[in-house]
Amino acid sequence: MAPELPLQFSEDLLSTPQFNLIHSFGADLHYAEAHIGKTTRMSRYERLSTDGGQLDGSGIDPAPEVVVRSDIDATMEIFAKTVVINEQVTLYENDKVLTKFTTLLGQWLREKEDLLMRDLLASSVSYINATGGTNGDQPTNISRNDVNNIERILLGNDARTMLESVDAMDKFNTAPTRDAFIALAHTDITPDLQNVSGVILKNAYPSQEGLRPEEYCSVSRFRFFVSSKAAKIPGASLNGSTVYTVPMYGLEAFAKVEQNNYSAILGYRPPYVVSSVAQNSQLYAKFAIAREITNQNWISGLNVTTGS
Amino acid sequence: MPFTIVTQGNFTSAGVGVKVPLPSSADYFKVTNLTQLATTNATGRGVMFEWYKNLVAADNAIEWKKTNSTDALNMVLASSGGFTYVTSAPVVEAQAANAITAITAASPAVVTQTNTYSEGDIVRLYSTTGMLQIGGMDFQISSVSGSGYTLTGLRASGFAAPGTAGFTRRISKNAAVDPEFLYVTEITKATSAVVRTSVDPTAYYVVGMKLHFSVPSSFGMTEINGLTGTITAVSAANYTMTVDIDSTAFTTFAFPASSSSPTARLFATVAPAGAKTSYDPTTGVQTGYNFTLQPFHSGNFVPYMFLAAGAQSPAGSTGDVIVWQAFKMEN
């Protein structure tokens, strides 16, 4: 009889899946101080009117204009996750579970934050149904005409682009991209993005330097970033298909507020605290976040369905 | 690892599903129908329902039910109308689609369907044959009966035809984040425009808030598209808001025609754009602000347990007294 052999783990763990984090990097980042309440206010002075203003020589002063200020508030909220580890796991296992679990909690922290920002964009922004596609649904699949319409809305509201142009280079099959707004899309619509008139897939940019891995393509004045967790509404189209919301925005459209000293806390509670017989320990992660749309004029978007 | 009760409570069933907010995640949930424990029915009713995390599928339950006309118990797995454990902010509630048989072209519009929704619920309408221009919109319902309800927020007398078919699904009253955008169904031409929304705006907006208008050209009143106005009055009776925008000279607001070919851009919406606050330095009074409603914040608290209603479901039938307990494993 052959001797019993122990089970051998490979030297490396396999990768833990992680979805693309696309909903935070376009947000303005602000910080809230401790001990002064849970509501953060952002304020914007509105432009003065350019009407009139000419002095007629009579010596009469023009009427003063009342300055208008818009206040946008957000409430700080705390989210947390915990993992419990039994001593037998750490005693017998050899893959450094506490280290790995700490890494997992760190991943949860960033993923949760991404989904919270996604929910903000899905809930509090106006979207327009795409109509230029060919699938006969309502909304349709995305088209160049729909993308151009959103560009017109943003430009009409004096929105500023977020990304710099990628200049042309002497390379075959590449094309420059203009300074661009950002669009966030679900990975389900990537086949439709490839079919939009004038699309420049990421590999056709003249330079790949500094590009984020989540970026997929450029259409007109928008560069599209995709995630498998982007917003969607099941069964809400005319034909009962899933409707995908595609936020499209420029500078200073929305904000993420982090609480000072509470933006990412990872902690460990030892067994003698967690368990009466000191057998279970606990890892936890928590963070505080507030989120808000800071300028509705500089964010818009499309409701779309898939082309097939 | 014993179970610990993390929270418990009771309610009297109104014959509709119930959300039970939970202060933490739950591993076990138990519901007891005290009313049905004390009686028998010709068709045996469920008296106790159990749920185990990750072991009982969504909308399922382990049901302890009385046999017909006796107190003898049977234990079965209910494959629908059970528990749904919700851990992320939902839009669509855990309910099946409900078919519409008619939507009147009236002001307000009236929907006919076999109705299980409650007064004030919000439903999403889609595939609304004959009224495709409202497909995909959310409406708050009122004057409910077993055969339908009224859409206070929809003045459809100007529509070319009534709706003849379609579907609804109940959705959350609050989006994942509040304040949320709302669908606009009417804007008057007036020195202070009156805006009607598809749901009661008083639940989301307050006087002093600024609203950003997004109105596609298919709705006519393109002049208001992109403008920001301040709410000066808000009414729950007619789902209307008055804003400080003079729309007298604007093009008339009207829904596009119903069309199965998607030529018209939908929808007209308003979205929260902050607040216009004023501060009287003499009195120290700040007006136009509501710290409870106005700041951006989570609209849905999760996790929660959704209990389906019905004779064989944990939320019971109208009048049943229900006791529930949520448990968590000790670690």
Boltz contact constraints between the chains, C-beta under 6 A:
constraints:
  - contact:
      token1: [A, 39]
      token2: [B, 295]
      max_distance: 6.0
  - contact:
      token1: [A, 70]
      token2: [B, 274]
      max_distance: 6.0
  - contact:
      token1: [A, 71]
      token2: [B, 274]
      max_distance: 6.0
  - contact:
      token1: [A, 71]
      token2: [B, 275]
      max_distance: 6.0
  - contact:
      token1: [A, 71]
      token2: [B, 277]
      max_distance: 6.0
  - contact:
      token1: [A, 72]
      token2: [B, 274]
      max_distance: 6.0
  - contact:
      token1: [A, 73]
      token2: [B, 294]
      max_distance: 6.0
  - contact:
      token1: [A, 73]
      token2: [B, 295]
      max_distance: 6.0
  - contact:
      token1: [A, 74]
      token2: [B, 295]
      max_distance: 6.0
  - contact:
      token1: [A, 74]
      token2: [B, 296]
      max_distance: 6.0
  - contact:
      token1: [A, 75]
      token2: [B, 295]
      max_distance: 6.0
  - contact:
      token1: [A, 75]
      token2: [B, 297]
      max_distance: 6.0
  - contact:
      token1: [A, 77]
      token2: [B, 298]
      max_distance: 6.0
  - contact:
      token1: [A, 84]
      token2: [B, 331]
      max_distance: 6.0
  - contact:
      token1: [A, 119]
      token2: [B, 89]
      max_distance: 6.0
  - contact:
      token1: [A, 119]
      token2: [B, 176]
      max_distance: 6.0
  - contact:
      token1: [A, 119]
      token2: [B, 177]
      max_distance: 6.0
  - contact:
      token1: [A, 120]
      token2: [B, 177]
      max_distance: 6.0
  - contact:
      token1: [A, 123]
      token2: [B, 175]
      max_distance: 6.0
  - contact:
      token1: [A, 123]
      token2: [B, 176]
      max_distance: 6.0
  - contact:
      token1: [A, 123]
      token2: [B, 177]
      max_distance: 6.0
  - contact:
      token1: [A, 123]
      token2: [B, 180]
      max_distance: 6.0
  - contact:
      token1: [A, 124]
      token2: [B, 177]
      max_distance: 6.0
  - contact:
      token1: [A, 124]
      token2: [B, 180]
      max_distance: 6.0
  - contact:
      token1: [A, 124]
      token2: [B, 181]
      max_distance: 6.0
  - contact:
      token1: [A, 126]
      token2: [B, 181]
      max_distance: 6.0
  - contact:
      token1: [A, 126]
      token2: [B, 214]
      max_distance: 6.0
  - contact:
      token1: [A, 126]
      token2: [B, 269]
      max_distance: 6.0
  - contact:
      token1: [A, 126]
      token2: [B, 271]
      max_distance: 6.0
  - contact:
      token1: [A, 128]
      token2: [B, 216]
      max_distance: 6.0
  - contact:
      token1: [A, 128]
      token2: [B, 265]
      max_distance: 6.0
  - contact:
      token1: [A, 129]
      token2: [B, 265]
      max_distance: 6.0
  - contact:
      token1: [A, 129]
      token2: [B, 266]
      max_distance: 6.0
  - contact:
      token1: [A, 131]
      token2: [B, 262]
      max_distance: 6.0
  - contact:
      token1: [A, 131]
      token2: [B, 265]
      max_distance: 6.0
  - contact:
      token1: [A, 138]
      token2: [B, 262]
      max_distance: 6.0
  - contact:
      token1: [A, 140]
      token2: [B, 262]
      max_distance: 6.0
  - contact:
      token1: [A, 157]
      token2: [B, 226]
      max_distance: 6.0
  - contact:
      token1: [A, 233]
      token2: [B, 91]
      max_distance: 6.0
  - contact:
      token1: [A, 236]
      token2: [B, 126]
      max_distance: 6.0
  - contact:
      token1: [A, 236]
      token2: [B, 136]
      max_distance: 6.0
  - contact:
      token1: [A, 238]
      token2: [B, 127]
      max_distance: 6.0
  - contact:
      token1: [A, 238]
      token2: [B, 135]
      max_distance: 6.0
  - contact:
      token1: [A, 280]
      token2: [B, 331]
      max_distance: 6.0
  - contact:
      token1: [A, 291]
      token2: [B, 296]
      max_distance: 6.0
  - contact:
      token1: [A, 292]
      token2: [B, 296]
      max_distance: 6.0
  - contact:
      token1: [A, 296]
      token2: [B, 212]
      max_distance: 6.0
  - contact:
      token1: [A, 296]
      token2: [B, 271]
      max_distance: 6.0
  - contact:
      token1: [A, 296]
      token2: [B, 273]
      max_distance: 6.0
